[in-house]
Amino acid sequence: MDQQNIFHSLLKIGQKSMGKKTYIYSLAHPITEEIRYVGKTNNLIQRLQVHLRDKAKTHKNNWIKSLLLNKMIPLIDVIDKLPHAKARGFRTNDAKQESNT
């Protein structure tokens, strides 16, 4: 995926990020669509940008780095939208457990 396509993808995500909501989202492989990560954010576009730049040595970051080396980025998908007040106590582990049931 070239830089222009990445930019357009981020713009589409940014349109979903508007409003006072917390988003529960997944990152998935762009070809297999296997979900590799579940997180929460108030701003999808900013969060994806942080994921793409993160240099920490973690399994998730190594996976994203391998995608970037192959000119791909993870698919980001909104699993749920919650009002900020409801999302305060929500942990991403809750979403992982629900998806395994």
Biopython code that builds the backbone (N, CA, C, O; Angstrom):
import numpy as np
from Bio.PDB.StructureBuilder import StructureBuilder

atoms = [
    (1, "MET", "N", (0.860, -1.168, 0.000)),
    (1, "MET", "CA", (0.000, 0.000, 0.000)),
    (1, "MET", "C", (0.906, 1.230, 0.000)),
    (1, "MET", "O", (1.789, 1.343, 0.850)),
    (2, "ASP", "N", (0.702, 2.141, -0.932)),
    (2, "ASP", "CA", (1.551, 3.326, -0.991)),
    (2, "ASP", "C", (1.078, 4.393, -0.002)),
    (2, "ASP", "O", (0.006, 4.273, 0.591)),
    (3, "GLN", "N", (1.893, 5.436, 0.166)),
    (3, "GLN", "CA", (1.609, 6.472, 1.150)),
    (3, "GLN", "C", (0.275, 7.172, 0.900)),
    (3, "GLN", "O", (-0.427, 7.524, 1.847)),
    (4, "GLN", "N", (-0.077, 7.376, -0.369)),
    (4, "GLN", "CA", (-1.338, 8.049, -0.679)),
    (4, "GLN", "C", (-2.523, 7.193, -0.238)),
    (4, "GLN", "O", (-3.488, 7.717, 0.319)),
    (5, "ASN", "N", (-2.460, 5.887, -0.480)),
    (5, "ASN", "CA", (-3.542, 5.005, -0.048)),
    (5, "ASN", "C", (-3.634, 4.940, 1.471)),
    (5, "ASN", "O", (-4.730, 4.881, 2.029)),
    (6, "ILE", "N", (-2.475, 4.949, 2.145)),
    (6, "ILE", "CA", (-2.480, 4.966, 3.604)),
    (6, "ILE", "C", (-3.156, 6.235, 4.098)),
    (6, "ILE", "O", (-3.972, 6.188, 5.019)),
    (7, "PHE", "N", (-2.819, 7.378, 3.487)),
    (7, "PHE", "CA", (-3.411, 8.651, 3.881)),
    (7, "PHE", "C", (-4.933, 8.620, 3.715)),
    (7, "PHE", "O", (-5.660, 9.063, 4.605)),
    (8, "HIS", "N", (-5.418, 8.101, 2.582)),
    (8, "HIS", "CA", (-6.870, 8.033, 2.360)),
    (8, "HIS", "C", (-7.541, 7.101, 3.366)),
    (8, "HIS", "O", (-8.646, 7.382, 3.829)),
    (9, "SER", "N", (-6.882, 5.998, 3.705)),
    (9, "SER", "CA", (-7.423, 5.092, 4.719)),
    (9, "SER", "C", (-7.540, 5.803, 6.059)),
    (9, "SER", "O", (-8.542, 5.660, 6.760)),
    (10, "LEU", "N", (-6.508, 6.574, 6.412)),
    (10, "LEU", "CA", (-6.532, 7.303, 7.672)),
    (10, "LEU", "C", (-7.624, 8.364, 7.683)),
    (10, "LEU", "O", (-8.256, 8.587, 8.715)),
    (11, "LEU", "N", (-7.853, 9.017, 6.557)),
    (11, "LEU", "CA", (-8.934, 10.012, 6.492)),
    (11, "LEU", "C", (-10.290, 9.365, 6.738)),
    (11, "LEU", "O", (-11.126, 9.916, 7.453)),
    (12, "LYS", "N", (-10.506, 8.194, 6.142)),
    (12, "LYS", "CA", (-11.775, 7.486, 6.358)),
    (12, "LYS", "C", (-11.937, 7.116, 7.823)),
    (12, "LYS", "O", (-13.028, 7.231, 8.381)),
    (13, "ILE", "N", (-10.857, 6.674, 8.442)),
    (13, "ILE", "CA", (-10.897, 6.323, 9.858)),
    (13, "ILE", "C", (-11.184, 7.564, 10.684)),
    (13, "ILE", "O", (-11.967, 7.514, 11.632)),
    (14, "GLY", "N", (-10.551, 8.683, 10.329)),
    (14, "GLY", "CA", (-10.750, 9.924, 11.058)),
    (14, "GLY", "C", (-12.197, 10.376, 11.057)),
    (14, "GLY", "O", (-12.671, 10.945, 12.040)),
    (15, "GLN", "N", (-12.901, 10.129, 9.966)),
    (15, "GLN", "CA", (-14.313, 10.491, 9.899)),
    (15, "GLN", "C", (-15.119, 9.699, 10.923)),
    (15, "GLN", "O", (-16.109, 10.201, 11.455)),
    (16, "LYS", "N", (-14.701, 8.461, 11.204)),
    (16, "LYS", "CA", (-15.388, 7.637, 12.198)),
    (16, "LYS", "C", (-15.053, 8.096, 13.612)),
    (16, "LYS", "O", (-15.773, 7.758, 14.551)),
    (17, "SER", "N", (-13.973, 8.861, 13.782)),
    (17, "SER", "CA", (-13.473, 9.232, 15.102)),
    (17, "SER", "C", (-14.180, 10.429, 15.712)),
    (17, "SER", "O", (-13.891, 10.788, 16.853)),
    (18, "MET", "N", (-15.090, 11.053, 14.993)),
    (18, "MET", "CA", (-15.700, 12.271, 15.475)),
    (18, "MET", "C", (-16.760, 11.970, 16.522)),
    (18, "MET", "O", (-17.439, 10.946, 16.445)),
    (19, "GLY", "N", (-16.902, 12.849, 17.491)),
    (19, "GLY", "CA", (-17.901, 12.677, 18.522)),
    (19, "GLY", "C", (-17.254, 12.339, 19.856)),
    (19, "GLY", "O", (-16.073, 12.000, 19.919)),
    (20, "LYS", "N", (-18.038, 12.434, 20.914)),
    (20, "LYS", "CA", (-17.521, 12.186, 22.254)),
    (20, "LYS", "C", (-17.792, 10.744, 22.650)),
    (20, "LYS", "O", (-18.593, 10.460, 23.541)),
    (21, "LYS", "N", (-17.117, 9.862, 21.976)),
    (21, "LYS", "CA", (-17.269, 8.432, 22.204)),
    (21, "LYS", "C", (-15.904, 7.815, 22.438)),
    (21, "LYS", "O", (-14.877, 8.366, 22.042)),
    (22, "THR", "N", (-15.912, 6.670, 23.085)),
    (22, "THR", "CA", (-14.726, 5.839, 23.170)),
    (22, "THR", "C", (-14.976, 4.653, 22.263)),
    (22, "THR", "O", (-16.048, 4.049, 22.300)),
    (23, "TYR", "N", (-13.993, 4.323, 21.454)),
    (23, "TYR", "CA", (-14.129, 3.252, 20.477)),
    (23, "TYR", "C", (-13.335, 2.034, 20.917)),
    (23, "TYR", "O", (-12.156, 2.138, 21.257)),
    (24, "ILE", "N", (-13.978, 0.896, 20.910)),
    (24, "ILE", "CA", (-13.303, -0.378, 21.090)),
    (24, "ILE", "C", (-13.006, -0.841, 19.666)),
    (24, "ILE", "O", (-13.910, -0.947, 18.838)),
    (25, "TYR", "N", (-11.735, -1.116, 19.392)),
    (25, "TYR", "CA", (-11.344, -1.405, 18.013)),
    (25, "TYR", "C", (-10.444, -2.631, 17.961)),
    (25, "TYR", "O", (-9.859, -3.047, 18.961)),
    (26, "SER", "N", (-10.355, -3.188, 16.772)),
    (26, "SER", "CA", (-9.430, -4.300, 16.556)),
    (26, "SER", "C", (-8.459, -3.929, 15.447)),
    (26, "SER", "O", (-8.771, -3.139, 14.555)),
    (27, "LEU", "N", (-7.273, -4.522, 15.529)),
    (27, "LEU", "CA", (-6.303, -4.456, 14.443)),
    (27, "LEU", "C", (-6.197, -5.864, 13.878)),
    (27, "LEU", "O", (-5.999, -6.831, 14.613)),
    (28, "ALA", "N", (-6.333, -5.963, 12.562)),
    (28, "ALA", "CA", (-6.321, -7.275, 11.922)),
    (28, "ALA", "C", (-5.343, -7.287, 10.755)),
    (28, "ALA", "O", (-4.978, -6.245, 10.210)),
    (29, "HIS", "N", (-4.935, -8.487, 10.393)),
    (29, "HIS", "CA", (-4.044, -8.654, 9.247)),
    (29, "HIS", "C", (-4.802, -8.228, 7.984)),
    (29, "HIS", "O", (-5.951, -8.632, 7.805)),
    (30, "PRO", "N", (-4.195, -7.427, 7.109)),
    (30, "PRO", "CA", (-4.908, -6.913, 5.940)),
    (30, "PRO", "C", (-5.266, -7.972, 4.895)),
    (30, "PRO", "O", (-6.135, -7.732, 4.058)),
    (31, "ILE", "N", (-4.620, -9.125, 4.926)),
    (31, "ILE", "CA", (-4.938, -10.169, 3.952)),
    (31, "ILE", "C", (-5.819, -11.251, 4.580)),
    (31, "ILE", "O", (-6.862, -11.603, 4.029)),
    (32, "THR", "N", (-5.400, -11.775, 5.726)),
    (32, "THR", "CA", (-6.144, -12.881, 6.354)),
    (32, "THR", "C", (-7.314, -12.394, 7.194)),
    (32, "THR", "O", (-8.226, -13.163, 7.498)),
    (33, "GLU", "N", (-7.292, -11.113, 7.572)),
    (33, "GLU", "CA", (-8.291, -10.484, 8.440)),
    (33, "GLU", "C", (-8.325, -11.094, 9.838)),
    (33, "GLU", "O", (-9.308, -10.934, 10.561)),
    (34, "GLU", "N", (-7.255, -11.793, 10.222)),
    (34, "GLU", "CA", (-7.143, -12.342, 11.573)),
    (34, "GLU", "C", (-6.927, -11.194, 12.544)),
    (34, "GLU", "O", (-6.018, -10.384, 12.361)),
    (35, "ILE", "N", (-7.763, -11.120, 13.580)),
    (35, "ILE", "CA", (-7.628, -10.076, 14.592)),
    (35, "ILE", "C", (-6.404, -10.387, 15.442)),
    (35, "ILE", "O", (-6.259, -11.486, 15.976)),
    (36, "ARG", "N", (-5.527, -9.395, 15.554)),
    (36, "ARG", "CA", (-4.285, -9.569, 16.304)),
    (36, "ARG", "C", (-4.221, -8.701, 17.556)),
    (36, "ARG", "O", (-3.372, -8.924, 18.419)),
    (37, "TYR", "N", (-5.109, -7.713, 17.664)),
    (37, "TYR", "CA", (-5.046, -6.793, 18.792)),
    (37, "TYR", "C", (-6.408, -6.152, 18.996)),
    (37, "TYR", "O", (-7.110, -5.852, 18.030)),
    (38, "VAL", "N", (-6.785, -5.940, 20.262)),
    (38, "VAL", "CA", (-8.013, -5.218, 20.606)),
    (38, "VAL", "C", (-7.625, -4.101, 21.555)),
    (38, "VAL", "O", (-6.895, -4.320, 22.522)),
    (39, "GLY", "N", (-8.122, -2.890, 21.271)),
    (39, "GLY", "CA", (-7.800, -1.745, 22.118)),
    (39, "GLY", "C", (-8.970, -0.790, 22.223)),
    (39, "GLY", "O", (-10.042, -1.034, 21.670)),
    (40, "LYS", "N", (-8.749, 0.311, 22.946)),
    (40, "LYS", "CA", (-9.782, 1.350, 23.053)),
    (40, "LYS", "C", (-9.122, 2.701, 22.881)),
    (40, "LYS", "O", (-7.964, 2.895, 23.251)),
    (41, "THR", "N", (-9.866, 3.629, 22.318)),
    (41, "THR", "CA", (-9.346, 4.969, 22.061)),
    (41, "THR", "C", (-10.500, 5.950, 21.911)),
    (41, "THR", "O", (-11.643, 5.560, 21.673)),
    (42, "ASN", "N", (-10.179, 7.223, 22.053)),
    (42, "ASN", "CA", (-11.148, 8.287, 21.777)),
    (42, "ASN", "C", (-10.951, 8.846, 20.377)),
    (42, "ASN", "O", (-11.788, 9.604, 19.886)),
    (43, "ASN", "N", (-9.838, 8.473, 19.725)),
    (43, "ASN", "CA", (-9.531, 9.004, 18.402)),
    (43, "ASN", "C", (-8.860, 7.907, 17.576)),
    (43, "ASN", "O", (-7.686, 7.603, 17.787)),
    (44, "LEU", "N", (-9.583, 7.325, 16.657)),
    (44, "LEU", "CA", (-9.075, 6.193, 15.876)),
    (44, "LEU", "C", (-7.880, 6.553, 15.009)),
    (44, "LEU", "O", (-6.904, 5.803, 14.962)),
    (45, "ILE", "N", (-7.939, 7.677, 14.329)),
    (45, "ILE", "CA", (-6.851, 8.032, 13.422)),
    (45, "ILE", "C", (-5.553, 8.272, 14.194)),
    (45, "ILE", "O", (-4.485, 7.813, 13.790)),
    (46, "GLN", "N", (-5.658, 8.990, 15.299)),
    (46, "GLN", "CA", (-4.466, 9.268, 16.102)),
    (46, "GLN", "C", (-3.905, 7.966, 16.693)),
    (46, "GLN", "O", (-2.690, 7.774, 16.738)),
    (47, "ARG", "N", (-4.780, 7.090, 17.137)),
    (47, "ARG", "CA", (-4.321, 5.835, 17.735)),
    (47, "ARG", "C", (-3.621, 4.956, 16.709)),
    (47, "ARG", "O", (-2.594, 4.350, 17.015)),
    (48, "LEU", "N", (-4.162, 4.876, 15.490)),
    (48, "LEU", "CA", (-3.506, 4.079, 14.455)),
    (48, "LEU", "C", (-2.138, 4.662, 14.133)),
    (48, "LEU", "O", (-1.173, 3.918, 13.955)),
    (49, "GLN", "N", (-2.045, 5.983, 14.057)),
    (49, "GLN", "CA", (-0.755, 6.615, 13.795)),
    (49, "GLN", "C", (0.261, 6.260, 14.878)),
    (49, "GLN", "O", (1.426, 5.999, 14.577)),
    (50, "VAL", "N", (-0.177, 6.251, 16.133)),
    (50, "VAL", "CA", (0.720, 5.883, 17.232)),
    (50, "VAL", "C", (1.158, 4.429, 17.083)),
    (50, "VAL", "O", (2.335, 4.115, 17.258)),
    (51, "HIS", "N", (0.218, 3.544, 16.761)),
    (51, "HIS", "CA", (0.584, 2.133, 16.543)),
    (51, "HIS", "C", (1.635, 2.013, 15.440)),
    (51, "HIS", "O", (2.584, 1.240, 15.573)),
    (52, "LEU", "N", (1.479, 2.758, 14.371)),
    (52, "LEU", "CA", (2.394, 2.656, 13.237)),
    (52, "LEU", "C", (3.787, 3.201, 13.557)),
    (52, "LEU", "O", (4.761, 2.796, 12.922)),
    (53, "ARG", "N", (3.901, 4.110, 14.529)),
    (53, "ARG", "CA", (5.193, 4.708, 14.881)),
    (53, "ARG", "C", (5.844, 4.081, 16.108)),
    (53, "ARG", "O", (7.026, 4.312, 16.362)),
    (54, "ASP", "N", (5.096, 3.295, 16.868)),
    (54, "ASP", "CA", (5.579, 2.760, 18.143)),
    (54, "ASP", "C", (6.814, 1.882, 17.937)),
    (54, "ASP", "O", (6.796, 0.953, 17.130)),
    (55, "LYS", "N", (7.884, 2.183, 18.673)),
    (55, "LYS", "CA", (9.162, 1.460, 18.524)),
    (55, "LYS", "C", (9.419, 0.467, 19.653)),
    (55, "LYS", "O", (10.441, -0.219, 19.643)),
    (56, "ALA", "N", (8.513, 0.376, 20.625)),
    (56, "ALA", "CA", (8.722, -0.555, 21.742)),
    (56, "ALA", "C", (8.807, -1.985, 21.215)),
    (56, "ALA", "O", (8.188, -2.327, 20.208)),
    (57, "LYS", "N", (9.575, -2.802, 21.903)),
    (57, "LYS", "CA", (9.778, -4.198, 21.495)),
    (57, "LYS", "C", (8.660, -5.060, 22.069)),
    (57, "LYS", "O", (8.812, -5.655, 23.136)),
    (58, "THR", "N", (7.539, -5.126, 21.360)),
    (58, "THR", "CA", (6.427, -5.977, 21.778)),
    (58, "THR", "C", (6.019, -6.862, 20.605)),
    (58, "THR", "O", (6.372, -6.601, 19.455)),
    (59, "HIS", "N", (5.274, -7.905, 20.922)),
    (59, "HIS", "CA", (4.799, -8.810, 19.877)),
    (59, "HIS", "C", (3.949, -8.049, 18.858)),
    (59, "HIS", "O", (4.106, -8.227, 17.650)),
    (60, "LYS", "N", (3.036, -7.191, 19.364)),
    (60, "LYS", "CA", (2.162, -6.405, 18.479)),
    (60, "LYS", "C", (2.986, -5.502, 17.576)),
    (60, "LYS", "O", (2.751, -5.447, 16.369)),
    (61, "ASN", "N", (3.945, -4.798, 18.147)),
    (61, "ASN", "CA", (4.748, -3.873, 17.352)),
    (61, "ASN", "C", (5.621, -4.596, 16.334)),
    (61, "ASN", "O", (5.822, -4.097, 15.226)),
    (62, "ASN", "N", (6.139, -5.762, 16.696)),
    (62, "ASN", "CA", (6.907, -6.557, 15.733)),
    (62, "ASN", "C", (6.023, -6.985, 14.565)),
    (62, "ASN", "O", (6.460, -6.985, 13.414)),
    (63, "TRP", "N", (4.786, -7.346, 14.866)),
    (63, "TRP", "CA", (3.832, -7.722, 13.819)),
    (63, "TRP", "C", (3.550, -6.535, 12.890)),
    (63, "TRP", "O", (3.568, -6.681, 11.668)),
    (64, "ILE", "N", (3.290, -5.362, 13.476)),
    (64, "ILE", "CA", (3.011, -4.166, 12.670)),
    (64, "ILE", "C", (4.237, -3.802, 11.832)),
    (64, "ILE", "O", (4.107, -3.444, 10.661)),
    (65, "LYS", "N", (5.426, -3.894, 12.433)),
    (65, "LYS", "CA", (6.654, -3.602, 11.692)),
    (65, "LYS", "C", (6.797, -4.532, 10.486)),
    (65, "LYS", "O", (7.198, -4.090, 9.409)),
    (66, "SER", "N", (6.469, -5.821, 10.660)),
    (66, "SER", "CA", (6.564, -6.762, 9.532)),
    (66, "SER", "C", (5.563, -6.402, 8.430)),
    (66, "SER", "O", (5.855, -6.568, 7.245)),
    (67, "LEU", "N", (4.385, -5.908, 8.822)),
    (67, "LEU", "CA", (3.417, -5.456, 7.821)),
    (67, "LEU", "C", (3.964, -4.256, 7.060)),
    (67, "LEU", "O", (3.895, -4.210, 5.832)),
    (68, "LEU", "N", (4.506, -3.289, 7.786)),
    (68, "LEU", "CA", (5.036, -2.081, 7.152)),
    (68, "LEU", "C", (6.179, -2.408, 6.197)),
    (68, "LEU", "O", (6.292, -1.802, 5.131)),
    (69, "LEU", "N", (7.019, -3.355, 6.571)),
    (69, "LEU", "CA", (8.116, -3.762, 5.686)),
    (69, "LEU", "C", (7.600, -4.368, 4.384)),
    (69, "LEU", "O", (8.282, -4.340, 3.359)),
    (70, "ASN", "N", (6.382, -4.918, 4.440)),
    (70, "ASN", "CA", (5.746, -5.487, 3.256)),
    (70, "ASN", "C", (4.731, -4.528, 2.627)),
    (70, "ASN", "O", (3.867, -4.936, 1.851)),
    (71, "LYS", "N", (4.858, -3.233, 2.986)),
    (71, "LYS", "CA", (4.013, -2.167, 2.435)),
    (71, "LYS", "C", (2.526, -2.383, 2.707)),
    (71, "LYS", "O", (1.679, -2.138, 1.848)),
    (72, "MET", "N", (2.230, -2.844, 3.915)),
    (72, "MET", "CA", (0.850, -3.037, 4.349)),
    (72, "MET", "C", (0.683, -2.354, 5.708)),
    (72, "MET", "O", (1.660, -2.103, 6.414)),
    (73, "ILE", "N", (-0.563, -2.061, 6.059)),
    (73, "ILE", "CA", (-0.882, -1.592, 7.402)),
    (73, "ILE", "C", (-2.024, -2.455, 7.932)),
    (73, "ILE", "O", (-2.778, -3.033, 7.149)),
    (74, "PRO", "N", (-2.156, -2.545, 9.258)),
    (74, "PRO", "CA", (-3.250, -3.351, 9.809)),
    (74, "PRO", "C", (-4.612, -2.752, 9.468)),
    (74, "PRO", "O", (-4.759, -1.539, 9.318)),
    (75, "LEU", "N", (-5.591, -3.627, 9.351)),
    (75, "LEU", "CA", (-6.970, -3.157, 9.221)),
    (75, "LEU", "C", (-7.431, -2.736, 10.605)),
    (75, "LEU", "O", (-7.179, -3.440, 11.583)),
    (76, "ILE", "N", (-8.100, -1.601, 10.697)),
    (76, "ILE", "CA", (-8.661, -1.176, 11.979)),
    (76, "ILE", "C", (-10.169, -1.183, 11.824)),
    (76, "ILE", "O", (-10.713, -0.655, 10.854)),
    (77, "ASP", "N", (-10.837, -1.794, 12.798)),
    (77, "ASP", "CA", (-12.288, -1.929, 12.718)),
    (77, "ASP", "C", (-12.893, -1.588, 14.074)),
    (77, "ASP", "O", (-12.382, -2.008, 15.112)),
    (78, "VAL", "N", (-13.971, -0.834, 14.061)),
    (78, "VAL", "CA", (-14.663, -0.483, 15.298)),
    (78, "VAL", "C", (-15.531, -1.662, 15.725)),
    (78, "VAL", "O", (-16.398, -2.116, 14.978)),
    (79, "ILE", "N", (-15.286, -2.144, 16.929)),
    (79, "ILE", "CA", (-16.078, -3.236, 17.493)),
    (79, "ILE", "C", (-17.290, -2.681, 18.217)),
    (79, "ILE", "O", (-18.388, -3.233, 18.135)),
    (80, "ASP", "N", (-17.074, -1.566, 18.940)),
    (80, "ASP", "CA", (-18.157, -0.967, 19.716)),
    (80, "ASP", "C", (-17.843, 0.497, 19.962)),
    (80, "ASP", "O", (-16.683, 0.905, 19.925)),
    (81, "LYS", "N", (-18.879, 1.287, 20.212)),
    (81, "LYS", "CA", (-18.755, 2.693, 20.584)),
    (81, "LYS", "C", (-19.434, 2.850, 21.934)),
    (81, "LYS", "O", (-20.558, 2.387, 22.131)),
    (82, "LEU", "N", (-18.755, 3.496, 22.852)),
    (82, "LEU", "CA", (-19.304, 3.705, 24.188)),
    (82, "LEU", "C", (-19.201, 5.173, 24.558)),
    (82, "LEU", "O", (-18.243, 5.841, 24.169)),
    (83, "PRO", "N", (-20.183, 5.694, 25.312)),
    (83, "PRO", "CA", (-20.000, 7.048, 25.847)),
    (83, "PRO", "C", (-18.768, 7.043, 26.756)),
    (83, "PRO", "O", (-18.473, 6.031, 27.393)),
    (84, "HIS", "N", (-18.054, 8.160, 26.820)),
    (84, "HIS", "CA", (-16.836, 8.232, 27.630)),
    (84, "HIS", "C", (-17.051, 7.697, 29.048)),
    (84, "HIS", "O", (-16.227, 6.941, 29.561)),
    (85, "ALA", "N", (-18.150, 8.088, 29.670)),
    (85, "ALA", "CA", (-18.399, 7.692, 31.063)),
    (85, "ALA", "C", (-18.486, 6.169, 31.208)),
    (85, "ALA", "O", (-17.984, 5.614, 32.185)),
    (86, "LYS", "N", (-19.110, 5.501, 30.257)),
    (86, "LYS", "CA", (-19.236, 4.042, 30.323)),
    (86, "LYS", "C", (-17.905, 3.349, 30.059)),
    (86, "LYS", "O", (-17.646, 2.271, 30.594)),
    (87, "ALA", "N", (-17.076, 3.954, 29.249)),
    (87, "ALA", "CA", (-15.833, 3.319, 28.824)),
    (87, "ALA", "C", (-14.740, 3.394, 29.885)),
    (87, "ALA", "O", (-13.750, 2.667, 29.797)),
    (88, "ARG", "N", (-14.896, 4.242, 30.866)),
    (88, "ARG", "CA", (-13.832, 4.414, 31.870)),
    (88, "ARG", "C", (-13.432, 3.108, 32.526)),
    (88, "ARG", "O", (-12.246, 2.873, 32.759)),
    (89, "GLY", "N", (-14.401, 2.250, 32.830)),
    (89, "GLY", "CA", (-14.094, 0.991, 33.495)),
    (89, "GLY", "C", (-13.850, -0.158, 32.542)),
    (89, "GLY", "O", (-13.540, -1.270, 32.971)),
    (90, "PHE", "N", (-13.986, 0.099, 31.256)),
    (90, "PHE", "CA", (-13.829, -0.969, 30.271)),
    (90, "PHE", "C", (-12.358, -1.248, 30.030)),
    (90, "PHE", "O", (-11.572, -0.329, 29.800)),
    (91, "ARG", "N", (-11.987, -2.521, 30.082)),
    (91, "ARG", "CA", (-10.620, -2.926, 29.775)),
    (91, "ARG", "C", (-10.645, -3.720, 28.478)),
    (91, "ARG", "O", (-11.623, -4.408, 28.185)),
    (92, "THR", "N", (-9.579, -3.626, 27.707)),
    (92, "THR", "CA", (-9.555, -4.351, 26.439)),
    (92, "THR", "C", (-9.602, -5.852, 26.672)),
    (92, "THR", "O", (-10.030, -6.588, 25.783)),
    (93, "ASN", "N", (-9.177, -6.333, 27.838)),
    (93, "ASN", "CA", (-9.300, -7.756, 28.149)),
    (93, "ASN", "C", (-10.758, -8.184, 28.156)),
    (93, "ASN", "O", (-11.066, -9.326, 27.815)),
    (94, "ASP", "N", (-11.676, -7.273, 28.547)),
    (94, "ASP", "CA", (-13.102, -7.582, 28.521)),
    (94, "ASP", "C", (-13.554, -7.922, 27.112)),
    (94, "ASP", "O", (-14.310, -8.873, 26.913)),
    (95, "ALA", "N", (-13.099, -7.154, 26.135)),
    (95, "ALA", "CA", (-13.476, -7.393, 24.743)),
    (95, "ALA", "C", (-12.878, -8.701, 24.229)),
    (95, "ALA", "O", (-13.530, -9.433, 23.485)),
    (96, "LYS", "N", (-11.640, -8.995, 24.624)),
    (96, "LYS", "CA", (-11.006, -10.243, 24.194)),
    (96, "LYS", "C", (-11.764, -11.433, 24.735)),
    (96, "LYS", "O", (-11.969, -12.413, 24.019)),
    (97, "GLN", "N", (-12.193, -11.366, 26.015)),
    (97, "GLN", "CA", (-12.936, -12.473, 26.605)),
    (97, "GLN", "C", (-14.290, -12.646, 25.924)),
    (97, "GLN", "O", (-14.715, -13.774, 25.676)),
    (98, "GLU", "N", (-14.974, -11.538, 25.620)),
    (98, "GLU", "CA", (-16.265, -11.625, 24.954)),
    (98, "GLU", "C", (-16.134, -12.232, 23.562)),
    (98, "GLU", "O", (-17.018, -12.974, 23.133)),
    (99, "SER", "N", (-15.059, -11.936, 22.853)),
    (99, "SER", "CA", (-14.896, -12.453, 21.491)),
    (99, "SER", "C", (-14.544, -13.939, 21.501)),
    (99, "SER", "O", (-14.683, -14.612, 20.480)),
    (100, "ASN", "N", (-14.091, -14.459, 22.644)),
    (100, "ASN", "CA", (-13.764, -15.875, 22.743)),
    (100, "ASN", "C", (-14.944, -16.730, 23.185)),
    (100, "ASN", "O", (-14.826, -17.954, 23.233)),
    (101, "THR", "N", (-16.079, -16.115, 23.511)),
    (101, "THR", "CA", (-17.231, -16.903, 23.963)),
    (101, "THR", "C", (-18.127, -17.273, 22.822)),
    (101, "THR", "O", (-19.143, -17.937, 23.026)),
]
sb = StructureBuilder()
sb.init_structure("model")
sb.init_model(0)
sb.init_chain("A")
sb.init_seg("    ")
for serial, (resi, resn, name, xyz) in enumerate(atoms, 1):
    if name == "N":
        sb.init_residue(resn, " ", resi, " ")
    sb.init_atom(name, np.array(xyz, "f"), 0.0, 1.0, " ", f" {name:<3s}", serial, name[0])
structure = sb.get_structure()
